[in-house]
Amino acid sequence: MTPESSPFTPGQPVPIEFFVGRISEVERLRSLVRASSIRGRFKVGFVAGERGIGKSSLASFVRRLSEREDEVAGVHVFLGGASGLQDMVRRAFDRLLKESIDKPWYENIREFFGDHVRKVGLFGASIELNVTAADLGILVDDFVPSLRRLLSKLKGDRKALLLILDDINGLADSAEFANWFKSTVDQIAIENEAFSVCILMVGLGERRHSLIKLQPSLARVFDLIEIHPWTDAETAEFYTKTFKQTAGVSLEDTALQTMIRFTGGLPVIAHEIGDAVWRIADGPVITNSEANAGIIIAAEIIGRKFLEPQIFQAIRSKRYRSILYKLADDPFTSSFQRSTIRKKLTSEEDKVFGNFLKRMRDLGAITSDKESGPGSYRFTNQLHQLYFWLEFLRARKDENAGRQ
């Protein structure tokens, strides 16, 4: 199958037509949005989960569903690298302007921003919000009144505004942002008027904890929606649905089970595996050998993208790397016993083994395996383990070549 026709989207939110599972999470989020659109209530949700779990895809799906069925105007703002409140507000309103351009209410939005809209790009093919630092300061201070005026412009076309603040890592450590947001919530509560706005923050669970630590009162503000890994059934549905709907391709049961096993319930890995298998597959049925070959390629890609920056650069010690390779010497056994591994170690490696395990836990590469008893650990994802195993094979090959 041709690479350019792949339906898998590594590193991007899942297309709505291939979204699977998350029924309870979708319903909880939609209930927040409906409270705004139907009852005029201000609601704040926090979508939390580990990296690659599908938080952005879930928020995007709920947004599209709410726009279609609940008469909501939605905007999804990515705040990675946002430098502060003014930058956040600028990105939010600029995104709202751009995403409204093909909507029936665009002229009302444009009128709201007035002379602050300018054409940019080749032949003025795009638009952007043109505001000064002073303007942004006013928007920050008058955020609630500004949203009220915006809602009045949308009246008759849309019943509520859904604002998704994604990738809030930098802002989550900002006391200025935490205090500003708490003040915004308090202002809305004191006014005691209808405020048809739903804000969804999207981020790692620890980002929510950071905000609460900076401003403890926010603990009662957030409706927490935690995202957990896909079940095997949901993973199977994703693969079978995506291959079947796109190219009429089915999967051998052994191929499907192998792909499920290495996915570990993480959508980000499912897209990498699916895309790699898609590029290898040749025929109407995906075979187990094609699945295995695709998984090897996906492990390489995942390793280069995520594991090298996060783990290999953090454990430069040769002893640490040697221990890691010994942990991963069987990519089909995801758990290991501390006592068993110690038997494989040199005396020098054994001296640092305890520190190594702590470091790997802190980096998120391994976790305690309580089901297997005391002293048991497992890799957080088997595809990660497969990459470590591939690195082990390369290292051993290099060592053998050096001896010759």
Backbone hydrogen bonds, N-H to C=O, Kabsch-Sander energy under -0.5 kcal/mol:
donor,donor_aa,acceptor,acceptor_aa,energy
5,S,2,T,-1.4
6,S,3,P,-1.7
12,Q,9,T,-2.0
18,F,15,P,-2.0
19,F,16,I,-1.2
26,V,22,R,-2.8
27,E,23,I,-2.3
28,R,24,S,-2.2
29,L,25,E,-2.3
30,R,26,V,-2.7
31,S,27,E,-1.9
32,L,28,R,-1.3
33,V,29,L,-2.1
34,R,30,R,-2.9
35,A,31,S,-1.7
36,S,32,L,-1.1
37,S,33,V,-2.6
38,I,34,R,-3.2
39,R,34,R,-0.8
39,R,35,A,-0.7
40,G,36,S,-1.0
41,R,35,A,-2.2
43,K,41,R,-0.6
43,K,197,V,-1.8
45,G,199,I,-2.7
46,F,223,D,-2.7
47,V,201,M,-3.3
48,A,46,F,-0.8
48,A,225,I,-2.2
49,G,203,G,-0.8
53,I,50,E,-1.6
58,L,54,G,-2.2
59,A,55,K,-2.4
60,S,56,S,-2.6
61,F,57,S,-2.4
62,V,58,L,-2.5
63,R,59,A,-2.1
64,R,60,S,-2.4
65,L,61,F,-2.4
66,S,62,V,-2.6
67,E,63,R,-2.5
68,R,64,R,-1.9
69,E,65,L,-2.5
70,D,66,S,-2.2
72,V,66,S,-1.0
73,A,160,A,-2.7
74,G,72,V,-0.6
75,V,162,L,-2.2
77,V,75,V,-0.6
77,V,164,I,-3.1
78,F,76,H,-0.5
79,L,77,V,-0.6
79,L,166,D,-2.9
82,A,79,L,-2.5
88,M,84,G,-2.3
89,V,85,L,-2.7
90,R,86,Q,-2.5
91,R,87,D,-2.4
92,A,88,M,-2.3
93,F,89,V,-2.5
94,D,90,R,-2.4
95,R,91,R,-2.4
96,L,92,A,-2.0
97,L,93,F,-2.2
98,K,94,D,-2.3
99,E,95,R,-2.6
100,S,96,L,-0.7
100,S,97,L,-0.7
101,I,98,K,-1.0
103,K,100,S,-2.2
106,Y,103,K,-1.8
109,I,105,W,-1.9
110,R,106,Y,-3.1
111,E,107,E,-2.3
112,F,108,N,-1.7
113,F,109,I,-1.7
114,G,110,R,-1.4
116,H,113,F,-1.9
117,V,114,G,-1.0
118,R,128,E,-2.2
120,V,126,S,-2.8
124,G,121,G,-2.1
125,A,122,L,-1.0
126,S,120,V,-2.4
128,E,118,R,-2.1
130,N,116,H,-4.4
130,N,128,E,-0.5
131,V,129,L,-0.8
136,L,132,T,-2.4
137,G,133,A,-2.1
138,I,134,A,-1.8
139,L,135,D,-2.2
140,V,136,L,-2.4
141,D,137,G,-2.2
142,D,138,I,-2.9
143,F,140,V,-1.0
146,S,142,D,-2.4
147,L,143,F,-2.2
148,R,144,V,-2.2
149,R,145,P,-2.3
150,L,146,S,-2.2
151,L,147,L,-2.6
152,S,148,R,-1.9
153,K,149,R,-1.4
154,L,150,L,-1.5
155,K,151,L,-1.0
157,D,154,L,-2.4
158,R,154,L,-2.7
159,K,71,E,-3.5
160,A,71,E,-0.9
161,L,196,S,-2.2
162,L,73,A,-2.8
163,L,161,L,-0.6
163,L,198,C,-2.8
164,I,75,V,-2.8
164,I,162,L,-0.6
165,L,163,L,-0.6
165,L,200,L,-2.8
166,D,77,V,-3.2
166,D,164,I,-0.8
167,D,202,V,-0.7
168,I,202,V,-1.1
172,A,168,I,-2.5
173,D,170,G,-1.1
174,S,171,L,-2.0
175,A,173,D,-0.7
178,A,174,S,-2.3
179,N,175,A,-2.6
180,W,176,E,-2.3
181,F,177,F,-2.8
182,K,178,A,-2.0
183,S,179,N,-2.3
184,T,180,W,-2.3
185,V,181,F,-2.4
186,D,182,K,-2.4
187,Q,183,S,-2.5
188,I,184,T,-2.0
189,A,185,V,-2.2
190,I,186,D,-2.7
191,E,187,Q,-2.0
192,N,188,I,-1.1
193,E,188,I,-0.6
195,F,40,G,-3.2
197,V,195,F,-2.4
198,C,161,L,-2.7
199,I,43,K,-2.7
200,L,163,L,-2.4
200,L,198,C,-0.5
201,M,45,G,-2.9
201,M,199,I,-0.5
202,V,165,L,-2.4
203,G,47,V,-2.3
207,R,204,L,-1.3
208,R,204,L,-1.1
209,H,205,G,-1.8
210,S,206,E,-2.1
211,L,207,R,-2.0
212,I,208,R,-2.3
213,K,209,H,-2.4
214,L,210,S,-2.0
215,Q,211,L,-2.4
218,L,215,Q,-2.4
219,A,216,P,-1.8
220,R,217,S,-1.1
221,V,218,L,-1.0
222,F,218,L,-1.6
223,D,44,V,-2.0
224,L,222,F,-0.7
225,I,46,F,-2.9
226,E,224,L,-0.5
227,I,48,A,-3.1
228,H,226,E,-0.5
230,W,265,G,-2.7
235,T,231,T,-2.4
236,A,232,D,-2.6
237,E,233,A,-2.2
238,F,234,E,-2.2
239,Y,235,T,-2.2
240,T,236,A,-2.6
241,K,237,E,-2.4
242,T,238,F,-2.3
243,F,239,Y,-2.4
244,K,240,T,-2.1
245,Q,241,K,-2.5
246,T,242,T,-1.6
247,A,243,F,-2.1
248,G,244,K,-1.7
249,V,243,F,-1.7
250,S,284,P,-2.4
252,E,286,I,-2.7
256,L,252,E,-2.7
257,Q,253,D,-2.6
258,T,254,T,-2.1
259,M,255,A,-2.2
260,I,256,L,-2.5
261,R,257,Q,-2.3
262,F,258,T,-1.8
263,T,259,M,-1.2
264,G,260,I,-1.3
266,L,263,T,-1.5
268,V,52,G,-2.1
269,I,266,L,-0.8
270,A,266,L,-2.2
271,H,267,P,-2.2
272,E,268,V,-1.2
273,I,269,I,-2.9
274,G,270,A,-2.9
275,D,271,H,-2.3
276,A,272,E,-2.1
277,V,273,I,-2.8
278,W,274,G,-2.4
279,R,275,D,-1.7
280,I,276,A,-1.1
281,A,277,V,-2.7
286,I,250,S,-3.0
291,A,287,T,-2.2
292,N,288,N,-2.6
293,A,289,S,-2.1
294,G,290,E,-2.4
295,I,291,A,-2.2
296,I,292,N,-1.9
297,I,293,A,-1.7
298,A,294,G,-2.7
299,A,295,I,-2.6
300,E,296,I,-1.8
301,I,297,I,-2.1
302,I,298,A,-3.1
303,G,299,A,-2.6
304,R,300,E,-2.4
305,K,301,I,-2.4
306,F,302,I,-3.1
307,L,302,I,-1.0
308,E,303,G,-2.7
310,Q,306,F,-1.6
311,I,307,L,-3.1
312,F,307,L,-1.7
313,Q,308,E,-1.9
314,A,311,I,-0.8
315,I,311,I,-1.5
321,R,317,S,-2.2
322,S,318,K,-2.4
323,I,319,R,-2.2
324,L,320,Y,-2.5
325,Y,321,R,-2.3
326,K,322,S,-1.6
327,L,323,I,-1.8
328,A,324,L,-1.5
329,D,326,K,-0.8
333,T,330,D,-1.9
334,S,332,F,-0.5
336,F,377,Y,-2.8
338,R,375,G,-3.0
341,I,337,Q,-2.2
342,R,338,R,-2.1
343,K,339,S,-0.8
343,K,340,T,-0.6
344,K,341,I,-1.9
345,L,341,I,-0.6
345,L,342,R,-0.9
350,D,346,T,-2.5
351,K,347,S,-1.3
352,V,348,E,-0.7
352,V,349,E,-0.8
353,F,349,E,-0.5
353,F,350,D,-0.7
356,F,352,V,-2.5
357,L,353,F,-2.5
358,K,354,G,-1.9
359,R,355,N,-2.5
360,M,356,F,-2.7
361,R,357,L,-2.2
362,D,358,K,-2.5
363,L,359,R,-1.8
364,G,361,R,-1.0
365,A,360,M,-2.2
366,I,360,M,-1.0
367,T,378,R,-2.3
369,D,376,S,-2.3
370,K,368,S,-0.9
372,S,369,D,-1.3
373,G,370,K,-1.2
376,S,373,G,-1.3
377,Y,336,F,-2.7
378,R,367,T,-2.3
379,F,334,S,-2.0
380,T,365,A,-2.1
383,L,262,F,-0.6
385,Q,381,N,-1.6
386,L,382,Q,-2.3
387,Y,383,L,-1.8
388,F,384,H,-2.2
389,W,385,Q,-2.3
390,L,386,L,-2.3
391,E,387,Y,-2.4
392,F,388,F,-2.1
393,L,389,W,-2.3
394,R,390,L,-2.1
395,A,391,E,-2.8
396,R,392,F,-2.5
397,K,393,L,-2.2
398,D,394,R,-2.5
399,E,395,A,-2.3
400,N,396,R,-2.4
401,A,397,K,-2.2
402,G,398,D,-2.0
403,R,399,E,-1.2
404,Q,400,N,-0.9
